[in-house]
């Protein structure tokens, strides 16, 4: 199991970014969260199998159709044993 924190910049709020990420994360059985930040970015945390986490990072790089992703920062963190996926 791995954990990654992802910070996504660009036009990523108000374009169903959180909804898209949470749906895919839950479908893959990942734990973590996704949230809008006050500065217009989106922050996501993914915990799970490496291939599933990497697939969500790639989704963040593309974003949903209406998004315009400019930058994605990926930070490695120690897994915390989360058991669900939250949207805030």
N, C-alpha and C positions, 0 to 999 in steps of 0.2 A: 504494500500500500504506500502511496505517495501523497503529498499535499503540495499544492501550488496556489499562490495568491497572484491574481491577474488584475492589472490596472489598465483599463482601456480608455484611450482618449479619442476625441473626434466628435462627430454628431452621433452620439450613442444614447442619448436620453430622449424619450418620447417617440421611439421608433420600434418598440416591442423587443428591445435588446434583452431586458431581464426575463421577459416571458419566454423568448426563444431559448435562452441559455438554461433557464430552470426546467423547461420541458425536456430538453435533450439530456440534461444532467440526471433528472429523475428516471428517464427511460433507460439510461445506462447504469443506474443504481449507485450514482455518486452521492456523497454527502457534501455539505458545505453551504454556501450562501451566495447571493448576488444582490447588490445594492447600488442605487444611484448615490454619488457623492455630491456635496454642495458645489463643487467647482465644475460640474458638468461631466465628469468622468464616471465610469462604472467600475466597481470593484467586485471581483468574484473570488471565491475560495472553493477549490475542488479537492476532495479526498476520495481516493479509490485506486483501482488498478491502473498501472501506468498507461496502458493503451487507451483507456477511457478518459483519463485526465488529459492526455495529449490531444485526443479528438475534440475535447471541449476548448482547449487552448486554440486549436485551429479554427473552431467555430467563432471564437472571440476575435480572431484576426480578420475573419470575413465579415462577421456581424450579419444581422438579418438584412433583407433587401433594401430597406429604407435608411440603413445606417451608412455612415461614412467613417470608417475606422482610420485614424491617422497614426496611432502608436499603441503598442501593447507591451507592457512591462510584466515580466514573469519572475516571481520570486519563489525560491524553494524554501519550504518550511517543514518542520517535523509534524507528522500527522498527530491529531489530537483525539482520534477515535470518534469523530462525529457520526451521528446515526440518521440524519435527515438532511433535506435540502430546503433552505429557507429563502424567501424573497423579501427584501425590505426596501 
